[in-house]
Amino acid sequence: MYFFIAGRGYLYNVKCRTLIGIHRFGHDVHTIKFSPDSKSVAVCRSNRYEFYTCPGTDRQFNLFTLKCILRSFHDKTIFINWTSDFLVLAIISADMITQIFSVPLRDKLHRFILVSHVCEIVGAFFEQDSLNVHP
C-alpha cells in the first residue's frame, strides 16, 4: 500500500504492518497508479509524468528506480489508467487532453493525443485485452 504526504511516498506492507520505505518526490504528487502486475508505477506531478519500477524480492538500493520522464502536458494531470497487459497508459490532464503512452517506448506507439473534447474528462478506461479506450 502506498500513501502520499507532502511530496513523500510511504510504502507499507499491510499484512505485516511495517513501513518498507520512504521515497521523496520533491513536489506534490497529483496521481499515482500501479501497473496490474505491481512491478511498475506511473506518477504524475504537476505537468509531467514519471515512470518508476517498483522494488522486488531482490535487495536493491533504491526503493523506486526512475525509468522515464515525459514533460508533454500543459496543465496538471488528473487521471492515469493502465491496459490489462500493462504496456500502455492513458493519462488525462486538466486541460481536457488525453494522451496514450506505451510504457516500454516503442517505435509504433510512443504517444497518441486525443484532443478537442467538449466536456471535462474525469477518466479513461481500456477494454479488457484491448487498446480501445473510452474517455
C-alpha positions in Angstrom: 0.0 0.0 0.0 1.3 3.5 -0.8 0.5 6.8 0.8 1.5 10.4 -0.2 2.0 13.2 2.3 3.7 16.5 1.3 5.8 15.1 -1.6 6.8 11.9 0.1 5.6 8.4 -0.7 5.3 5.9 2.0 5.3 2.2 1.0 3.7 -0.1 3.6 3.3 -3.8 4.0 -0.3 -4.1 5.2 0.0 -7.7 6.1 3.0 -7.3 8.4 2.1 -3.7 9.4 5.5 -2.3 8.7 6.9 0.6 6.8 9.1 -0.6 3.9 10.5 2.7 2.8 10.0 6.4 2.0 10.6 7.9 -1.4 10.9 11.7 -1.7 9.5 13.1 -4.9 10.3 16.7 -4.2 6.9 18.1 -5.3 3.3 17.2 -4.5 2.0 14.2 -6.5 -1.4 14.5 -8.1 -1.9 11.0 -9.4 -0.3 7.6 -8.9 -1.3 4.2 -10.4 0.5 0.9 -10.0 0.6 -1.5 -13.0 -1.7 -4.6 -12.9 1.4 -6.8 -12.2 2.6 -4.3 -9.5 6.1 -4.2 -11.0 6.0 -0.6 -12.1 4.2 2.6 -11.1 3.2 5.8 -13.0 3.4 9.0 -11.1 2.1 12.4 -12.3 3.3 15.5 -10.5 2.3 18.9 -11.8 2.6 18.7 -15.6 4.9 15.8 -16.0 4.7 12.0 -16.0 7.3 9.8 -14.3 7.6 6.0 -14.7 9.3 4.0 -11.9 10.0 0.3 -11.4 8.9 -1.0 -8.0 11.1 -2.9 -5.5 11.1 -6.6 -6.0 12.2 -9.6 -3.9 15.9 -8.9 -4.8 17.6 -6.5 -2.5 18.1 -3.3 -4.3 19.5 0.0 -3.0 16.7 2.4 -4.2 13.1 1.9 -3.3 11.9 3.0 -6.8 14.1 3.3 -9.9 13.2 6.1 -12.3 13.0 4.9 -15.9 11.4 7.7 -17.8 10.2 11.3 -17.5 7.8 12.9 -20.1 7.0 16.6 -20.0 4.3 16.9 -22.5 1.4 18.3 -20.5 0.2 22.0 -20.3 -1.8 21.6 -17.1 -1.7 19.3 -14.1 -2.5 15.6 -14.7 -5.7 14.2 -13.0 -6.1 10.6 -14.0 -4.0 7.5 -15.0 -5.1 4.1 -16.2 -3.2 1.0 -17.5 -4.2 -1.6 -20.1 -4.6 -5.1 -18.8 -1.2 -6.2 -20.3 0.4 -3.1 -18.6 2.1 -1.9 -21.7 0.0 1.2 -22.5 -1.0 4.1 -20.3 -3.8 6.7 -20.7 -3.1 10.0 -18.9 -5.6 12.8 -18.6 -4.7 16.4 -17.8 -6.9 19.2 -16.6 -6.8 21.0 -19.9 -9.1 18.2 -21.4 -6.3 16.4 -23.3 -5.9 12.6 -23.1 -2.5 11.2 -24.0 -1.8 7.5 -24.7 1.7 6.3 -24.0 3.4 3.0 -24.5 5.4 2.2 -21.3 8.4 0.5 -23.0 8.8 3.3 -25.5 8.1 1.5 -28.8 8.5 2.7 -32.4 4.9 2.2 -33.4 3.2 3.7 -30.4 5.1 6.3 -28.5 2.5 9.0 -27.8 -1.1 9.4 -29.1 -3.0 12.5 -28.3 -6.8 12.8 -28.0 -7.9 16.5 -28.0 -11.0 18.7 -28.7 -13.3 17.3 -26.1 -16.5 19.1 -25.4 -16.8 18.3 -21.7 -14.3 17.9 -19.0 -12.8 14.4 -18.9 -12.7 12.6 -15.5 -11.5 9.2 -16.5 -10.4 6.9 -19.4 -10.8 3.2 -19.3 -9.4 0.5 -21.6 -11.4 -2.6 -22.7 -10.1 -5.9 -21.4 -7.2 -7.3 -23.5 -7.6 -4.4 -26.0 -6.2 -0.9 -26.8 -9.7 0.5 -27.2 -10.0 3.4 -24.8 -13.2 5.2 -23.6 -12.6 8.7 -22.2 
